[in-house]
Amino acid sequence: MTAEAPARPVVTRIAPSPTGTMHIGTARTALFNRLFARRHGGRFLLRIEDTDRARSTPENTEAILRGLRWLGLDWDGDAVSQAERADRHVAVAHEMLEAGHAYRCFSTQDEIEAFREAARADGRSTLFRSPWRDADPATFPDAPSVVRLRAPREGETVIEDAVQGRVVTRNDQLDDMVLLRGDGTPTYMLAVVVDDHDMGVTHVIRGDDHLSNAARQAQIYRAMGWAEPVWAHIPLIHGADGKKLSKRHGATGVEEYAAMGYPARALRNYLARLGWSHGDAEFFTDAEAEAWFDLEGIGRAPARLDLKKLENLSGQHIAAMEADELVAAVLDWAERAGEAPVDAERLARAAPLVRDAARTLPQALERARFAMIDRPVQPDEKAAKALDAAACGMLRELTPHLHNASWTRDALEAAVGEVAAAHGVGLGKLAAPLRAALAGRTATPSVFDMMTVLDRDETLARIEDAAARA
């Protein structure tokens, strides 16, 4: 299905709170917003919702920016700080006061609680109804007050959600929410609406845990006479057990997945498929995702995180990488993981051998280790067992054959096969000691591929070192 082009230039946003590292669910929301904006030639904006001054720290803000950058989710323009826009939020609340869309409420917390206790005792709704809603300003006391929205009490507030469908809330089920606190600071609900309006946001694509906020926020838009955005509330990510994703399910932060060695492009692909689909496509490029993404493809059921699927996609993306791309990704991972410096030139030579078998970047580096080590190669305990006297004898016998062989995979395999046949054994009998000699391990790429990467002199030197052990 081809999505209809929006009537006005698309502007989407991601608005994380810097109270911790970047959650994988926030990353998926950012991805969906960016894909939608790019699909329609629009803008994708970043707002840091840092009004919780106790928990919002520069370190947490930097962690969010770092997570977005690693994942490749670049945004347009400068990041906006919500806290720095507090004066604007207050000004809008005063506009609403002057227009009669808001009012001052002098009820204390004790009075509000007493109202609720009486309502419970009488079996009535505990939704607070302020006695100051229609009070004469001449009766206002000289006391602190909050500013509340004068919400409609009759009828319904309807949200036409692009994912959830028609969502209807009876107005008598909503209270007059607070816009400005007693100390004059704006609430989150007011700040979000003002910021989205001022930033020109046309589509609010966010988790469905915000769905209950949409009716309240829509009332602010309507009171101010502002154009409402298209609402699109996407289901949350759940763990394999069907429960909301949490640390008990494993990694929840973007940087944890980076540390595990999943390429950013693979994680983008996987996150795009968590709750959205385009036919049967599982593996796709960034360009394809941008060309295909639409809100109609988002399902209503929660998506389940499946690390096996992520690992499979990761392997496909590694296999599709050019050698220089793989080297850059491994170097980035190694630096993040605090690994020893990696020789990029040696890794590049080995890259074609490791792509098809590796599902993560650490696995790619591990399979390329044979090209990174220096002589003398020290075999691990398991590999050393393959270098018994008989095996070392065959290695010594193999050396002159390799000296004279053309340095191609087929010629090398023929030379090794000739020696194996002379001893009445299969290639496997020589492959094990060759792995030990060339890589010091039992799990490696093909011995013939390793030989072509190492070149003639290095290969012969390593075999001669190993043969001398017995």
Buried (B, 14 or more C-beta within 10 A) or exposed (E): EEBEEBEEEBBBBBBBBBBBBBBBBBBBBBBBBBBBBBBBEBBBBBBBBBBEEEEBBEEBBEBBBBBBEBBBBEBBEEBBBBBEBBEEBBEBBEEBBEEEBBBBBBBEEEEBEEBBEEBEEEEEEEEBEBEBBEBEEEEEEEEEBBBBBBBBEEEEBEBEBBBBEEBEBEBBEBBBBBBBEBEEBBBBBBBBBBBBBBBBBBBBBBBBEBBEBBBBBBBBBEBBEBEBBBBBBBBBBBBEEEEEBEEEBBBBBBBBBBBBBBBBBBBBBBBBBBBBBBEEEBBBEBEBBBEBBBBEBBEEEBBBBBBEBBBBBBBBBBBBBEBEBBBBBBBBBBEBBEEEEBBEEBBBBBBBBBBEBBBBBBBBBBBBBBBEBEEEBEBEEEBBBBBEEEBBBBBBBBBEBBEEBEEEEEBBBBBBBEBBEEEEEEBEBBBBBBBBBBBBBBEBBBBBBBBBBBEBEBBBBBBBBBBEBB
